[in-house]
Amino acid sequence: MRNFVKKAIGKIEKLERGQIMRLINLLSDENEMLETILDSMDEGVIVTDIEYRIRIVNKNANRLLQFQTGDLHDRIVWAVIKDQETAEFVEKQIRSEGKIIDEEFYTEKGTGTAILTLTSLPFVKNKKIEGNILILRDVTEKKQKEAQFRRAENLASLTTLAAGVAHEIKNPLASIGIHIQLMRKNLNQSGCIDKEAAEEYLEIIDEEIERLNGIVVDFLFAVRPMDTRIKSEDINKLSEDLLDFVKYELEKNNIQIETNLSQDVPKIEIDSKYMKQVLLNIIKNAIAAMPNGGLLTLNTFRKDDRVHIQIQDNGIGISEENMAKIFEPYFTTKDFGSGLGLTVVFKIIKEHGGEISLNSKEGEGTTFTISLPLPQSERSLLSWGIE
């Protein structure tokens, strides 16, 4: 159809009046169909020229952004948005370089506050950028459902944690009770107790109180919101610093270190304190999995829009049954430990917008893979094909 119209326009001087009328009707029908399609979309769509003046706008864009009344054609897009904050947000985003993908913002609607996302793409014609394509989506209902799901998930996690705490505190409380009873039995008629026996009982009670305190501290860390201090950090440098910190413990346990830190990995937005805790918890698990020594490997690499950190050991591995439970609160295969180490790891990684997975085979070892998002600036460079 497009080729036919181009050819017809190229020969318009030779066309008869009837043929020209048919061509105009054809173009009108096609334009009407395009408008109908755009107005039928759930998304709001705006096409602007290089100077941000509106060329095409559908009904849903008008509904979502609440434009001023009157003809919108050829007007600067943010100048016709009623809400000042929304107008400033749109201007800031589309003036920025690169693509903007699903950037969230809030705007007031008659029924309350709506959560929208804005995607801004270059409008390319004949290999030249001629303007912008803006796509708006109302994600209010989606976000509400996600929030409800998170609340239910958090409640379930809290219930599991509370059950774990109740189970964990039973043993130290029972031990404290037993030793208090023993002290009472050892009291003579004058109300005195042998000094050495008393010191022994009190030392055990002190240890159990410290153990209870540790359980409470771990529980509070697992349930409280994290106060993250996000900064741009070099994950390779952070990994090297941590390995240097645990070097003597690894040597003591006859564990060799091997690293492969990619130089293509850019700085990422993380809280270095919490990320060190993640790596330390995983490394301590690896040490426990290699009681007779072994090899610990730490790799970093960049793939698509994420940075990956892999920590691998050649220890005893994890059974398929236990792999499904490994991040659950108070699950542990060790004789000692809170059972919250990997739960904390999971929480920290999620707080950073990342993912963590593991691959393991009994008798062969375990690999933990952490993936963290690149900063927006790096993702923009990737989207334009610039490395």
Residue pairs with C-beta under 8 A, 6 or more apart in sequence:
1 30
5 23
5 26
5 27
8 15
8 19
8 23
9 23
12 20
12 23
15 23
35 58
38 45
38 56
38 58
38 59
39 58
39 59
39 60
41 58
41 60
42 60
42 137
42 138
43 60
43 135
43 136
43 137
44 58
44 60
44 61
44 62
44 63
44 64
44 65
44 134
44 135
44 136
44 137
45 56
45 57
45 58
45 60
45 61
45 133
45 134
45 135
45 136
46 54
46 56
46 57
46 58
46 61
46 77
46 132
46 133
46 134
46 136
47 54
47 55
47 56
47 57
47 123
47 131
47 132
47 133
47 134
48 54
48 55
48 77
48 94
48 123
48 131
48 132
48 134
49 55
49 130
49 131
50 129
50 130
50 131
51 76
52 76
52 77
52 78
52 94
52 95
52 131
52 132
53 74
53 75
53 76
53 77
54 72
54 73
54 74
54 75
54 76
54 77
54 80
55 73
55 74
55 131
57 67
57 72
60 136
61 67
61 134
61 136
62 72
64 107
64 114
64 116
64 136
64 138
65 81
65 83
65 86
65 90
65 107
65 136
66 81
66 82
66 83
66 107
66 109
67 80
67 81
67 82
68 80
68 81
68 82
72 80
77 90
77 94
77 134
78 87
78 88
78 90
78 91
78 94
79 87
81 87
81 90
83 107
83 108
85 107
86 105
86 107
89 105
89 118
90 118
90 134
93 100
93 103
93 118
93 120
94 100
94 120
94 132
94 134
97 380
98 380
98 381
98 383
98 384
99 119
99 120
99 121
99 122
99 380
99 383
99 384
100 118
100 119
100 120
101 119
101 379
101 383
102 117
102 118
102 119
102 137
103 117
103 118
103 119
104 115
104 116
104 117
104 139
105 115
105 116
105 117
105 118
106 113
106 114
106 115
106 116
107 113
107 114
107 116
108 114
114 138
114 140
115 138
115 139
115 140
115 143
116 136
116 137
116 138
116 139
116 140
117 136
117 137
117 139
118 134
118 135
118 136
119 134
119 135
119 136
119 137
120 132
120 133
120 134
120 135
121 132
121 133
121 135
122 129
122 131
122 132
122 133
123 129
123 130
123 131
123 132
123 133
124 130
157 329
158 223
160 328
160 329
160 330
161 219
161 222
161 223
161 329
161 330
164 329
164 330
164 339
165 215
165 216
165 219
165 330
167 330
168 215
168 330
168 338
168 339
169 212
169 215
172 208
172 209
172 211
172 212
172 215
173 208
173 212
175 204
175 205
175 208
176 205
176 208
176 209
179 201
179 204
179 205
180 201
180 205
182 201
183 193
183 197
183 198
183 201
186 193
186 194
186 197
186 198
187 193
214 338
215 338
218 338
218 340
218 344
219 340
221 340
221 344
222 329
222 340
222 343
222 344
222 347
226 271
226 274
226 347
226 348
226 351
228 271
228 274
228 351
228 352
229 271
229 273
230 269
230 270
230 271
231 269
231 270
231 271
231 272
232 267
232 268
232 269
232 375
233 267
233 268
233 269
233 270
233 272
233 275
234 267
235 265
235 267
235 268
235 270
235 275
235 300
235 307
235 309
235 372
236 261
236 262
236 263
236 265
236 300
238 270
238 272
238 275
238 276
238 279
239 259
239 261
239 279
239 298
239 300
239 309
240 259
240 261
241 276
242 276
242 279
242 280
242 283
243 250
243 257
243 259
243 298
245 280
246 280
246 283
247 257
249 287
250 256
250 257
250 283
250 287
250 296
253 287
253 290
253 291
253 293
254 292
254 293
254 294
255 286
255 287
255 290
255 293
255 294
255 295
255 296
256 293
256 294
256 295
256 296
257 296
257 297
257 298
258 295
258 296
258 297
258 298
259 297
259 298
259 299
260 297
260 298
260 299
260 300
261 298
261 299
261 300
262 299
262 300
262 301
262 302
264 301
264 302
265 300
265 301
265 302
265 307
266 302
266 307
266 374
266 375
266 378
267 375
268 307
268 372
268 373
268 374
268 375
269 352
269 375
270 352
270 372
271 352
274 348
274 351
274 352
275 348
275 352
277 344
277 345
277 348
278 345
278 348
278 349
278 370
279 298
279 309
279 311
281 341
281 342
281 344
281 345
282 311
282 342
282 345
282 368
283 296
283 311
284 341
285 341
285 342
285 366
286 296
286 311
286 313
286 315
286 366
287 296
288 315
288 334
289 313
289 315
289 316
289 317
289 365
289 366
290 296
290 313
290 314
290 315
290 316
291 315
291 316
294 313
294 314
294 315
294 365
295 313
295 314
296 311
296 312
296 313
297 310
297 311
297 312
297 313
298 309
298 310
298 311
298 312
299 308
299 309
299 310
299 312
300 307
300 308
300 309
300 310
301 307
301 308
301 310
302 308
302 374
304 382
305 373
305 374
305 378
305 379
305 382
306 371
306 372
306 373
306 374
307 371
307 372
307 373
307 374
308 369
308 370
308 371
308 372
309 369
309 370
309 371
309 372
310 367
310 368
310 369
310 370
311 367
311 368
311 370
312 365
312 366
312 367
312 368
313 365
313 366
314 364
314 365
315 365
315 366
316 362
316 363
317 360
317 361
317 362
317 363
317 364
317 365
317 366
318 326
318 333
318 358
318 360
318 362
318 366
319 362
322 331
322 333
323 358
323 360
325 331
326 342
326 358
327 342
327 343
327 345
327 346
327 356
328 343
329 339
329 340
329 343
330 338
330 339
330 340
330 343
331 339
332 338
332 339
332 341
345 356
346 356
349 355
349 356
349 370
349 372
352 372
352 373
353 372
353 373
354 370
354 371
354 372
354 373
355 370
355 371
356 368
356 369
356 370
356 371
357 368
357 369
358 366
358 367
358 368
358 369
359 366
359 367
359 369
360 366
360 367
373 379
374 382
381 387
